[in-house]
Amino acid sequence: MSWLDKLFSDSSASPFIGPPKLIYHGAHHKMGTVWLMRVLEKVALEFKLKFQKSNCKQEQIHPKTQAFLSNHSQHWNTIRKLDPDRVIGSHMIRDPRDVVVSGYFYHLWTDEKWAHVAREDLGGKSYQQHLRSLSQDEGLAAEIQSFSHYANDYEMRSWNYSDDRVLELRYEELIANESDQFERLFRHYGFHDTAIEQCIDIAATQSFKKVANRQPGETNPNHHLRSGKPGEWNSVLSRQHIELIDELVGDLILLMGY
């Protein structure tokens, strides 16, 4: 018996069609991370799967983990070797230009600890203090610089966007048609039809409209889900911002297919 079979042997009702799989989801900051985390947590709870969320590369994968979310799309190269034939993955991406816009407005008020740490390179200011000291145009330029560092630090250019074991989800497609995209996701995981229907119902409770109590595009500047509207960068970023993005991460945008 495979270690995965032993791992899932205590599950009262497996969601899988055949042999159980070890689920991996790779996320990135401001690319639907909280959204997918909430959905996967609730799905794991429904089917009594051990769920683990990781924020740092050094974190170890728990031996009883059955569904693993990596907050910065780390660990895939480790987790896929545990049982190459039984590990299945997904990965969420979003237009980096919208990520910059979303990140800028979020970082102006977030209470995440990293945004409040004093930094030598910012003259002793925290990142949030730095952004608040700038005009919006200057702040967006700073956010573009920050995203380019994030892309390098978390190896977004070296991610394999064509791995058959990993379903590439686009934020824009998911928010436009949640039901179809979540069906696609859970079918990729190998769930049976009844489980997929349950998962779609669970995902519906975590939609933008349900959580934010408004439609995508209706803005609340002090909410984690500020706008959610794809393509917002067109009305927020200036020509100079676009040129800076092209210079720093234009290759990544093309690699991701935007």
NUDOVO-198452 format. One record per atom (N, C-alpha, C): z, x, y. Coordinates in steps of 0.001 Angstrom, whole numbers, plus 500000, padded with zeros to 6 digits. Atoms other than C-alpha are relative to their C-alpha. Layout:
residues N
ZXY...
***
This chain:
residues 258
500000500850498793500000500000500000500000500878501247500088499263498744498996501318503436501278499831500811498825500104499126501755502040505966499863498791500929500202501172499158500165499298508083500332498721499240499661501168500807500479496804505237501516499842499899498537500050500060504145497713504898500568499558501344499534500320498656504548497435508658499899498506500268500242501411499745503133493916508711500525499091498889499572500807501146504697492769505437501080499003500367498935500911499591507595491151507285499506498880500910500535501035499118505291489072509509499841498697499217500034501269500714505643485424508553498604499381499997501353500558499930502100484521509641499108500999500715500854498977499422499620487316510178498843499366500768501145500531499246496975486678512873498671500554499504501209499296500413494476488903511054499257499279498866500829500571501060491572487730508893500245500743498690499817499169501185491957490602506464501208500896500148498882499062499882494166493679506285500419500155501457499522499882498616496345494088509389499512501280500668500445498853499218495335496460512149501083500398500992499120499510498942497206498587514664499230499852501305500694500336498762496271497315518139500376500973501115499812499132498830495835499618521132499291499363501199500678500406498756495138498570524727500227501061501061499934499014498934494320501110527429499825499340501353500011500621498671495070500077531004499973501079501082499943499122498835494811501613534470500632499245501162499324500573498841496734501027537705499031499149500819500765500967499207495423497964539597498710499564499310501159500469500759492947497131536825500423498950498974499568501076500882494600494051535358501071500388499013498985499505500944497419496000533724501091498972499731498905500957500169500204493462534342499497498735499307500612501190500611497902490593533383499888500167498487500173499786501439496988492049529992501327500266499304498690499740500583500543493249529402500721498692499695499321501280500208501915489726529837499368499213498858500688500719501078499276488235527555500345500617498646499759499343501284499735490840524815501463499904499571498582500171500320503531490627525020500244498634499366499775501356500493503415486876524489499297499767498660500695500092501285500843487152521696500815500704498917499170499264500961503009489762519984501237499193499620498823500826500268506026487482520324499642498826499096500448501160500792504082484552518883499826500365498529500297499609501381503068486500515769500983501032499446498925499103500436506236488594515491499502501431499774500489498635500043504439491865516166500846500868500927499227499070499192506351494871517470499111500543501111500803499599498840505007495507521004500662501168500715499484498845499258505377498810522834499106500274501206500723499619498792504371499630526406500403501410500383499726498611499632504065503254527481499483500295501405500395499615498645503964504648531026499672501477500129500219498559499865503799508373530309499473500594498697500661499375501136501868510669528018500995500557498991499008499373500870505040512240526623500723498995499104499296501013500783506335508941525260499452499943498578500385500029501395506291508806521482499690498573499542500327501300500562504697505963519557501039499659498938498955500403500937507437504083517726499383499736498628500592500145501346506867504138513958499792498556499560500172501400500378507164500339513773499114499227500976500862500657499020504825499608516673498766499408499325501176500689500540502077497106515844498962499695501084500893500201498856500599496567519317500487500919501119499615498933499071500590499415521829499172499907501278500684500006498707499746499234525555500314501293500729499842498744499266499173502529527344499624499759501455500154500396498603499623502046531090498933500793500745501033499201499352497200504825532032498952500463498986500995499723501045494965504738528951500171501374499375499686498773500724496703507667527317500230499637498524499604500177501400497578508109523609498882499581499049501017500471500937494243506836522222499651501053498963500371498938500938493368510186520679501082500242498957498892499870500957496795510218519025500047498798499066499791501213500795497003506624517875498827499719499064501164500280500850493455506468516480500006500843498723499925499134501180494338509248514011501042499521498990498954500471500903497262507332512499499404499350498757500752500599501108494866505310510357498633499630500566501289500188499323491269505698511597499262498724499638500724501197500430489988502737509577500686498699500394499245501226499746492671500318510703500461499868501454499624500079498583493230501104514386498864499353500775500991500707499196491453498794516824500475500009501454499573499835498618491417499119520593499231499165501009500660500614498848490548497628523957500356500827501233499855499183498794490239499136527428499524499168501177500315500850498849490236497431530831499553500854501170500473499300498814488165498618533776499716498998501115500263500818498806487503497338537286499230500855500987500754499257498993485153498331540093500963500844500838499083499138499257486895501371541656500092499668501490499960500372498587485982500117545128500983498861500239499001501064499900488012496970544534501394500524499665498708499389500332490772499085542978500612500640501250499539499368498764491010501032546248500560498952500962499559501046499081491286497842548319501302499373499505498799500603500581493817496253545963501184500952500084498931499006499973495822499473545732500560500211501390499539499766498623495970499994549500500978498921500438499137501083499523497427496570550285501273499877499160498823500055500868499779496683547282500985501115500329499131498854499758501127500133548098500715499939501344499314500177498716502077499017551610501374499349499836498730500709500147504921496918550191500683500185498644499425499908501340505488497795546516501357500702499982498711499325500173508976498769545377499977500950498805500097499028501089507641500975542547500553501342500482499241498817499583509766504130542604499113501136500499500853498864499645506904506639542769499521499915501449500520500179498639505721505154546092501056500273501055498899499777499054509136505872547661500609501398499885499517498626500172509584509493546593499461500880501131500417499097498929509517512013549440499092501093499439500979499022500474506536514364549120499780501104501030500215498858499119506122517834550540498622499960500651501372500008499469502367517380550923499797498925501068500071501034498965503068514352553165501063500220501069499018499653498970505571516157555369501350499362499797498705500601500304508582514679553609499973498478499937500127501450500092507308511103553774499676499586498567500459500567501269506860508900550746498565499530500194501386500479499894503382507636549947499946498711500805499983501256499255504305504206551279500221500242501493499766499671498596505706505646554508498750500601500636501229499384499518502538507684554861498949498940500307500981501052499775500292504640554458500357499152501212499569500856498892502355502611556918499864500688501356500134499253498743502018505370559522498541500086500461501432499880499715498213505110559433499401498655500394500771501214499766495713502605560744499420499535498668500569500487501256494048500425558106498827500865499552501134499150500371490872502522558213500467501333499433499466498723500484492886505727557810500712499817498665499276500268501236495039504165555108499072499789498818500976500193501072492029503065553074499379501332499588500530498667500321490631506609553324501014500783499164498945499331500771493992507939552070500071499440498591499964500630501324493895505435549196498820500455499149501163499482500722490406506611548250500297501397499454499606498659500439491715510185548093500982499905498838498991500171501046494665509018545998499367499547498692500654500472501221492425507156543553499197501116499334500779498893500585490219510237543115500901500941499225499034499174500735493326512209542103500427499300498713499615500775501182494353509418539721498921500110498924501113499921500951490907509465538108499969501347499288499968498660500606491247513206537511501223500167499108498749499819500742494888513143536392499985499259498668499994500810501219494233510432533818498642499996499294501209499685500770490852511746532648499078498789499816500860501170500095488868508617533444498548500382499731501376499565500239485645510609533368499769500396498541500156499545501384486300511863529842500237498882498978499811501124500914487073508420528385498664499665499342501213500372500728484563507390525698499749498502500193500281501394499679483122504164527111499078499331498974500887500582501010480942503623524019500564500111498582499340499947501302483490503907521191499998498599499381500109501311500643482783501044518760501359499384499685498675500519500339486475500737517965500723499421501216499337500423498766487342500022521598499118499017500760500721500997499215486239496841523354500231500275501479499902499767498568485481497570527002500004498655500734499859501232499226486745494683529134499801500318501480500157499872498554485665494261532742500844498934500688499164500929499252488149492693535133499162498860500566500852500985499342485299490891536887499537498916499029500447500959501005484062489232533690501169499184499472498828500683500535487557488356532515500480498922500959499488500986499042488606486609535726498984498881500232501037501015499830485253484762535868499954499021498836500065500856501183485484483400532321501069500437499012498868499517500778488915483942530835499925499585498537499997500506501372488528481781527743499034500778499114501001499295500804485317483427526512500360501462499791499683498580500094486510486948527258501227500249499125498835499831500875489892486486525576499632499688498545500482500227501363488140484998522547499319501266499484500684498755500361485959488115522512501011501092499660498982498973500218489052490329522733500700499812498651499208500207501208491045488735519926499128499933498740500918499910501137488002488414517700499753501480499658500154498557500205487503492162518202501208500574499262498792499541500694491095492686517069500020499586498534500041500443501391490212490899513836500870498793499711499179501199500188492216487701514375499163498876499397500695501165500546491339484528512468499893498910501072500333501010498986490071481431514289501216499272500554498812500727499539493393479595514428500841500866500921499237499075499159495153482656515823499304500199501343500752499815498755492378483118518395500226498814500931499755501193499177492828479536519601501395500058500615498636499866499489496564480149519937500050501033501123499993498922499016495918483378521838499339499578501314500663500491498798493521481689524254500936499078500778499027500882499343496166479044524974501102500815500668498972499129499430498753481784525545499464500684501251500593499305498863496399483688527840499844499076501202500175500961498906495783480533529893501266499845500829498732500106499256499473480492530847500190501176500950499857498802499181498996483912532456498790500197500931501168499901499125495838483175534453500431500226501448499713499785498574495638484113538134500488498698500640499647501290499393495788480437539098501406499569499615498683500418500463498887479785536962501111500872500588498946499076499561500833482911537981500135500031501517499972499896498535499847483082541663500044498632500679500024501365499470499599479300542112498941499820501093501135500109499077496272479669543952498760500531499299501253499553500577492634480421543282499725501463500357500425498654499608491207483978543183499227499950501313500624499992498686490152484847546712500900499438501078498994500473499056493037482963548342501088501072500068499213498772499870495113485838549715501467499750500335498578499908499658498866486424549685500311501488500078499885498545499856499433489939551121501245500610499375498758499460500549502951490282549667500236499600498549499911500363501422502195489241546094499245501038499203500696499038500865501253491537543226498546499575499785501350500547500091498238489256542782499586499582501413500264500263498581497129489533546408498784499102500202501233500756499832493567488225546128499315499748498657500638500141501307492029488909542724498505499780500046501421500316499868488538488303544092499136501236499768500921498869500203485857490641542678499057500168501190500939499723498924483658492343545248500592499955501384499361500080498681486207492151548051499726501252500845500241498749499290485414495759548929498851499877501001501143500158499109482178494570550569500410499602501418499571500476498684484111492951553419501151500807500587498839499233499543486941495490553697499648501458500307500306498580499850485474498976553321498863500223500998501025499635499027483447500603556106498957500909499353501024499091500503480320502692555695500600501377499714499357498702500195482480505813556073500837500005498715499224500097501242484744504597553271499083500081498781500944499992501112481762503989550991499456501403499775500510498630500120480426507464551732501045500911499368498929499190500580483807508997550891500165499693498513499924500392501410483957507035547639498853500619499213501160499415500675480444508159546732500195501496499771499781498552500100481455511758547392501024500354498937498881499639500872484682511703545407499925499389498599499997500679501306484147509185542592498700499258499723501278500669500236480520508101542799499515500151498575500413499771501388479861509658539396500765499105499037499175500847500858482733507667537880499530498546500065500496501370499833481406504404539303498760499782499136501203500089500829478064505065537615500345500046498515499588499878501388479764506098534368500583498697499472499375501275500380481698502828534330499025498828500055501026501033499976478528500876534963500042499079501189499959500816498775479182499610538491498986500497501019
***
